[in-house]
């Protein structure tokens, strides 16, 4: 626990965004003399989630990747798609492994200070201030991962879909899974006409994460998730003898809410609070890596840290997609089937990574062309 009260930078939250930012600061000699505090009320000593992402070749997190795949499956009610991912690899990381790696690295640097405390408020003035339950801290700049209150009071003015899910890590008595393939989306079991699907990550022939996911405006109770997971295991996977060894759940906003406008000269919103979660998919791991790299570049150029973090055209594409899902939620299965069946993996992943060419974007639009998207386009305009 640090006795300092004044820092160059304060990072509020030691989740994905906060720790990726801290690690990148620690790796750059430019910041070696900066005093940096990380404040969180949690010790981050439990595995509260898994993160999955795709990338080409080797990556900076490969030493903590627990499993990777080069093939994916997609199921609709009528079709099964086999998706070879090369040149990409789909990788999964346990949050606890990430937290542990980050803390181990940062604790070696004397200019990083972990503070276990609850943040009450942040004051944006000449000397930006963080007020916690136990102390008051000042900094030249604050990176804040807490979602602004305006999101909760104004979200009715924006399109909002919630990606909410629960998963069981199960271990079967017999070798049932193919560890070389994962299931991106399986729509054979659904909750009514809503956009709901099952996601399966096989870690071995015996062990897998089975997750039931909703892209809907409202959440459901715990028993509903459990009921669909059990039904999927019983009727689709046809596993009768297994044990649940771990569970996880999540609630990710998929929205066009303008999180980015709440960053100021002295305070930068990061992570979900900064709009870093991809609005149309809920993926965040690699997007966070890119946003952090841009922040570091801005800091070294003496620019506002949040300058040019988000790309306007992709926000517009996400806005249209979210409008379709909001107005016609039953179309989710059709949308994703078109997306995966009519485009190459490289085109899809480049588009979702916000690295696509205009021609690739036209191809994506053509594959999804429908009256629903035309209506959403003009409503968005």
C-alpha positions as CSV (number, residue, x, y, z in Angstrom):
1,X,0.0,0.0,0.0
2,X,1.5,3.3,-1.1
3,X,1.7,6.3,1.3
4,X,1.8,8.8,-1.6
5,X,-1.1,11.1,-2.3
6,X,0.1,12.7,-5.5
7,X,0.8,11.0,-8.8
8,X,1.4,11.8,-12.4
9,X,-1.4,9.4,-13.5
10,X,-4.1,7.6,-11.6
11,X,-5.9,4.6,-13.2
12,X,-9.3,3.8,-11.6
13,X,-10.1,0.2,-12.1
14,X,-7.7,-2.8,-12.5
15,X,-9.8,-4.7,-15.0
16,X,-8.9,-5.3,-18.7
17,X,-8.5,-1.6,-19.7
18,X,-6.8,-0.4,-16.6
19,X,-4.2,-3.2,-16.5
20,X,-3.5,-3.1,-20.2
21,X,-2.9,0.7,-19.9
22,X,-0.6,0.2,-16.9
23,X,1.3,-2.6,-18.6
24,X,1.9,-0.5,-21.7
25,X,3.0,2.5,-19.7
26,X,5.4,0.2,-17.8
27,X,6.9,-1.2,-21.1
28,X,7.7,2.3,-22.4
29,X,10.9,4.0,-21.1
30,X,9.3,7.4,-21.7
31,X,7.2,6.9,-18.6
32,X,9.8,5.3,-16.3
33,X,9.9,8.4,-14.0
34,X,6.1,8.8,-13.9
35,X,4.4,7.9,-10.6
36,X,1.3,5.9,-11.4
37,X,-1.4,4.7,-9.1
38,X,-4.0,2.0,-9.7
39,X,-7.1,2.2,-7.5
40,X,-9.6,-0.6,-7.2
41,X,-11.7,-1.9,-4.3
42,X,-11.1,-5.5,-5.6
43,X,-8.0,-7.6,-5.2
44,X,-8.7,-9.2,-8.5
45,X,-7.8,-12.6,-7.1
46,X,-10.7,-14.6,-8.7
47,X,-11.4,-15.8,-12.2
48,X,-14.5,-13.7,-12.9
49,X,-14.6,-14.1,-16.7
50,X,-12.8,-15.3,-19.8
51,X,-11.7,-13.2,-22.8
52,X,-11.6,-14.5,-26.3
53,X,-10.2,-12.8,-29.4
54,X,-8.8,-13.5,-32.8
55,X,-5.4,-12.4,-34.2
56,X,-2.8,-13.4,-36.8
57,X,0.3,-15.3,-35.7
58,X,1.9,-14.8,-32.3
59,X,0.6,-12.3,-29.8
60,X,1.8,-10.6,-26.6
61,X,-0.6,-12.7,-24.4
62,X,0.3,-16.1,-25.8
63,X,2.0,-17.2,-22.5
64,X,-1.4,-17.1,-20.7
65,X,-3.6,-18.3,-23.6
66,X,-5.3,-21.5,-22.2
67,X,-6.6,-22.7,-25.6
68,X,-6.6,-21.7,-29.2
69,X,-8.5,-22.9,-32.3
70,X,-8.0,-22.6,-36.0
71,X,-11.6,-23.8,-36.9
72,X,-15.0,-22.5,-35.9
73,X,-18.6,-23.9,-36.4
74,X,-21.8,-21.9,-36.9
75,X,-25.2,-23.5,-36.6
76,X,-28.6,-22.0,-37.7
77,X,-31.9,-23.9,-37.6
78,X,-31.2,-25.0,-41.2
79,X,-27.5,-24.9,-41.8
80,X,-24.1,-25.8,-40.4
81,X,-21.1,-23.8,-41.5
82,X,-17.5,-24.9,-41.1
83,X,-15.2,-21.9,-40.8
84,X,-11.5,-22.4,-41.3
85,X,-9.9,-19.4,-39.5
86,X,-6.4,-19.4,-41.1
87,X,-4.5,-17.0,-41.1
88,X,-6.3,-16.1,-37.8
89,X,-6.3,-18.0,-34.6
90,X,-9.0,-17.7,-32.0
91,X,-7.6,-17.5,-28.5
92,X,-9.0,-17.6,-24.9
93,X,-7.5,-16.2,-21.7
94,X,-8.7,-16.6,-18.2
95,X,-9.1,-13.2,-16.4
96,X,-7.3,-14.4,-13.3
97,X,-4.2,-15.4,-15.4
98,X,-4.3,-11.9,-16.9
99,X,-4.7,-10.2,-13.6
100,X,-1.9,-12.2,-12.1
101,X,0.5,-11.6,-15.0
102,X,-0.2,-7.9,-14.9
103,X,0.3,-7.5,-11.1
104,X,3.4,-9.6,-11.1
105,X,4.9,-7.3,-13.8
106,X,3.8,-4.0,-12.3
107,X,4.9,-4.8,-8.8
108,X,8.5,-5.0,-10.1
109,X,8.3,-1.3,-11.0
110,X,8.8,1.1,-8.1
111,X,6.8,3.8,-9.9
112,X,3.5,1.8,-9.9
113,X,1.4,1.8,-6.7
114,X,-1.6,-0.5,-6.1
115,X,-4.3,1.1,-3.8
116,X,-7.1,-1.1,-2.6
117,X,-10.0,1.4,-1.9
118,X,-13.4,2.4,-3.2
119,X,-13.6,5.5,-5.3
120,X,-16.5,7.8,-4.3
121,X,-16.0,10.6,-6.8
122,X,-13.6,12.3,-9.2
123,X,-13.3,16.1,-9.4
124,X,-12.3,17.5,-12.8
125,X,-10.5,20.8,-12.0
126,X,-7.0,22.3,-12.3
127,X,-5.6,19.5,-10.0
128,X,-7.8,16.5,-10.9
129,X,-8.8,14.7,-7.6
130,X,-9.9,11.3,-6.7
131,X,-11.9,11.0,-3.4
132,X,-12.0,7.4,-2.0
133,X,-13.5,6.0,1.2
134,X,-10.1,6.5,3.0
135,X,-8.1,9.2,1.2
136,X,-7.9,12.0,-1.3
137,X,-5.5,11.7,-4.2
138,X,-4.4,14.1,-6.9
139,X,-2.9,13.6,-10.3
140,X,-2.0,15.4,-13.5
141,X,-4.3,13.0,-15.4
142,X,-6.9,10.4,-14.4
143,X,-7.9,7.4,-16.4
144,X,-11.4,6.3,-15.2
145,X,-13.0,3.0,-16.1
146,X,-16.3,3.7,-14.1
147,X,-19.3,4.1,-16.4
148,X,-20.7,7.7,-16.3
149,X,-24.0,8.1,-14.4
150,X,-25.4,9.7,-17.6
151,X,-25.5,6.3,-19.2
152,X,-28.1,5.1,-16.8
153,X,-30.1,8.3,-16.8
154,X,-30.1,8.9,-20.5
155,X,-29.8,5.5,-22.1
156,X,-33.5,5.6,-23.2
157,X,-32.4,8.2,-25.8
158,X,-30.1,5.7,-27.4
159,X,-30.2,2.2,-28.9
160,X,-29.3,-0.3,-26.3
161,X,-28.9,-4.0,-26.6
162,X,-27.5,-6.1,-23.7
163,X,-25.2,-9.0,-24.4
164,X,-26.0,-11.1,-21.3
165,X,-25.0,-14.7,-20.7
166,X,-24.1,-17.4,-18.3
167,X,-21.7,-20.3,-18.9
168,X,-20.8,-23.6,-17.3
169,X,-17.4,-25.2,-17.6
170,X,-18.3,-28.8,-17.7
171,X,-16.3,-32.0,-17.5
172,X,-17.7,-35.1,-19.1
173,X,-16.9,-38.7,-18.2
174,X,-16.4,-39.6,-21.8
175,X,-14.4,-37.9,-24.7
176,X,-17.3,-35.9,-26.3
177,X,-15.7,-32.7,-27.6
178,X,-13.5,-31.9,-30.6
179,X,-10.8,-29.7,-29.1
180,X,-9.8,-28.4,-32.5
181,X,-13.1,-26.6,-33.2
182,X,-15.2,-24.2,-31.2
183,X,-18.8,-23.2,-31.8
184,X,-19.1,-19.5,-32.5
185,X,-22.9,-19.5,-32.5
186,X,-25.5,-22.2,-32.3
187,X,-29.1,-21.2,-32.9
188,X,-30.6,-24.6,-32.8
189,X,-31.8,-23.9,-29.2
190,X,-33.4,-20.5,-28.7
191,X,-35.5,-18.6,-26.2
192,X,-38.5,-17.8,-28.4
193,X,-37.9,-15.5,-31.4
194,X,-35.2,-13.5,-29.7
195,X,-31.6,-13.4,-30.7
196,X,-30.2,-16.1,-28.4
197,X,-27.5,-18.7,-29.1
198,X,-25.1,-21.1,-27.5
199,X,-21.3,-20.6,-27.5
200,X,-19.0,-23.6,-26.9
201,X,-15.3,-23.5,-26.2
202,X,-13.8,-27.1,-26.0
203,X,-10.6,-27.0,-23.9
204,X,-10.1,-30.8,-24.3
205,X,-12.0,-33.9,-25.3
206,X,-13.6,-33.9,-21.9
207,X,-13.9,-30.3,-20.9
208,X,-15.6,-27.2,-22.4
209,X,-17.3,-23.9,-21.6
210,X,-20.9,-24.0,-22.7
211,X,-22.5,-20.5,-22.6
212,X,-26.0,-19.4,-23.4
213,X,-26.1,-15.8,-24.7
214,X,-28.8,-13.2,-25.3
215,X,-28.6,-10.1,-27.5
216,X,-31.7,-8.5,-26.1
217,X,-33.0,-5.3,-24.4
218,X,-33.7,-7.0,-21.1
219,X,-32.0,-9.6,-18.9
220,X,-33.4,-12.8,-17.6
221,X,-33.1,-14.6,-14.2
222,X,-30.4,-17.1,-13.3
223,X,-32.7,-20.1,-13.7
224,X,-33.4,-19.3,-17.3
225,X,-29.8,-19.4,-18.3
226,X,-29.3,-22.6,-16.4
227,X,-32.3,-24.2,-18.0
228,X,-31.1,-23.5,-21.5
229,X,-27.5,-24.6,-20.8
230,X,-28.8,-27.9,-19.3
231,X,-31.1,-28.5,-22.2
232,X,-28.3,-27.8,-24.7
233,X,-26.0,-30.3,-22.9
234,X,-28.7,-32.9,-22.7
235,X,-30.3,-32.6,-26.1
236,X,-27.7,-31.1,-28.5
237,X,-24.4,-32.4,-27.0
238,X,-26.2,-35.5,-25.6
239,X,-24.0,-35.6,-22.5
240,X,-25.7,-37.4,-19.6
241,X,-22.7,-37.8,-17.2
242,X,-20.8,-34.7,-16.4
243,X,-20.0,-32.2,-13.6
244,X,-20.0,-28.5,-13.5
245,X,-16.6,-27.3,-12.3
246,X,-16.9,-23.5,-12.8
247,X,-19.5,-20.9,-13.8
248,X,-19.3,-17.4,-15.2
249,X,-21.7,-14.7,-16.2
250,X,-21.7,-11.3,-17.8
251,X,-23.6,-8.3,-18.9
252,X,-22.1,-6.2,-21.7
253,X,-23.7,-3.1,-23.1
254,X,-24.0,-3.0,-26.9
255,X,-25.0,0.5,-27.6
256,X,-24.5,3.7,-29.5
257,X,-24.4,5.8,-26.3
258,X,-21.6,8.4,-26.8
259,X,-19.3,7.3,-23.9
260,X,-16.4,9.2,-25.6
261,X,-17.9,12.7,-24.9
262,X,-17.4,12.2,-21.2
263,X,-13.6,12.3,-21.6
264,X,-12.1,15.7,-20.9
265,X,-8.7,17.3,-20.9
266,X,-7.9,16.0,-17.4
267,X,-10.0,12.8,-17.3
268,X,-10.0,10.0,-19.9
269,X,-12.8,7.4,-19.8
270,X,-11.4,3.9,-20.6
271,X,-12.8,0.5,-21.2
272,X,-16.5,0.1,-21.4
273,X,-16.8,3.6,-19.9
274,X,-14.9,5.0,-22.9
275,X,-16.9,3.2,-25.6
276,X,-14.1,0.7,-26.2
277,X,-16.5,-2.3,-26.4
278,X,-17.4,-3.0,-30.0
279,X,-21.1,-2.0,-30.2
280,X,-22.2,-4.7,-32.7
281,X,-20.4,-7.7,-31.1
282,X,-19.4,-6.9,-27.5
283,X,-15.8,-7.9,-28.2
284,X,-13.3,-5.8,-26.3
285,X,-9.9,-7.4,-25.7
286,X,-8.1,-6.5,-28.9
287,X,-9.9,-3.2,-29.2
288,X,-8.6,-2.3,-25.8
289,X,-5.0,-3.1,-26.9
290,X,-5.4,-0.7,-29.9
291,X,-7.0,2.1,-27.8
292,X,-4.2,1.8,-25.2
293,X,-1.6,2.1,-27.9
294,X,-3.2,5.3,-29.2
295,X,-3.4,6.8,-25.7
296,X,0.3,6.2,-25.3
297,X,1.0,7.8,-28.6
298,X,-1.1,10.8,-27.7
299,X,0.6,11.2,-24.3
300,X,4.0,11.2,-25.8
301,X,2.9,13.8,-28.4
302,X,1.4,16.0,-25.6
303,X,-2.1,15.6,-27.1
304,X,-5.3,15.0,-25.3
305,X,-5.2,11.2,-24.4
306,X,-8.6,10.5,-25.9
307,X,-7.9,12.2,-29.2
308,X,-9.0,10.1,-32.2
309,X,-9.7,6.9,-30.2
310,X,-12.9,6.0,-32.1
311,X,-13.5,5.7,-35.8
312,X,-16.7,7.5,-36.8
313,X,-17.6,5.3,-39.8
314,X,-17.5,2.1,-37.7
315,X,-19.6,3.7,-35.0
316,X,-22.1,4.5,-37.8
317,X,-22.1,0.9,-39.0
318,X,-22.6,-0.4,-35.4
319,X,-25.4,2.1,-35.0
320,X,-27.3,0.6,-38.0
321,X,-26.7,-2.9,-36.8
322,X,-27.9,-2.2,-33.3
323,X,-31.0,-0.4,-34.7
324,X,-32.0,-3.6,-36.6
325,X,-31.5,-5.8,-33.6
326,X,-33.5,-3.4,-31.4
327,X,-36.4,-3.0,-33.8
328,X,-36.4,-6.6,-35.1
329,X,-34.7,-8.8,-32.6
330,X,-35.9,-12.0,-34.2
331,X,-33.6,-11.3,-37.2
332,X,-30.4,-11.9,-35.3
333,X,-30.1,-15.5,-36.5
334,X,-30.6,-14.5,-40.2
335,X,-28.1,-11.6,-39.8
336,X,-25.3,-13.7,-38.5
337,X,-26.0,-16.5,-40.9
338,X,-25.7,-14.1,-43.8
339,X,-22.6,-12.5,-42.3
340,X,-20.7,-15.8,-41.8
341,X,-21.9,-17.6,-44.9
342,X,-21.4,-14.9,-47.5
343,X,-18.1,-13.4,-46.4
344,X,-14.6,-14.7,-46.0
345,X,-13.1,-15.0,-42.6
346,X,-10.5,-12.3,-43.5
347,X,-13.2,-9.9,-44.6
348,X,-15.3,-10.5,-41.5
349,X,-12.5,-10.2,-39.0
350,X,-10.9,-7.1,-40.7
351,X,-14.4,-5.5,-40.6
352,X,-14.9,-6.3,-37.0
353,X,-11.3,-5.2,-36.2
354,X,-12.1,-1.9,-37.9
355,X,-9.3,-2.4,-40.4
356,X,-11.4,-3.1,-43.5
357,X,-11.2,-1.5,-46.9
358,X,-14.2,0.3,-48.5
359,X,-14.6,-2.6,-51.0
360,X,-14.8,-5.1,-48.1
361,X,-17.3,-2.9,-46.3
362,X,-19.4,-2.8,-49.5
363,X,-19.3,-6.6,-49.6
364,X,-20.4,-6.8,-46.0
365,X,-23.3,-4.4,-46.7
366,X,-24.4,-6.4,-49.8
367,X,-24.5,-9.6,-47.7
368,X,-26.8,-8.0,-45.2
369,X,-28.9,-6.0,-47.6
370,X,-32.6,-6.2,-46.6
371,X,-35.6,-4.0,-45.9
372,X,-34.7,-4.1,-42.2
373,X,-31.2,-2.6,-42.8
374,X,-32.6,0.0,-45.2
375,X,-35.2,1.1,-42.6
376,X,-32.4,1.2,-39.9
377,X,-30.1,3.2,-42.2
378,X,-32.7,6.0,-42.7
379,X,-33.7,6.0,-39.1
380,X,-30.0,6.3,-38.1
381,X,-29.6,9.2,-40.5
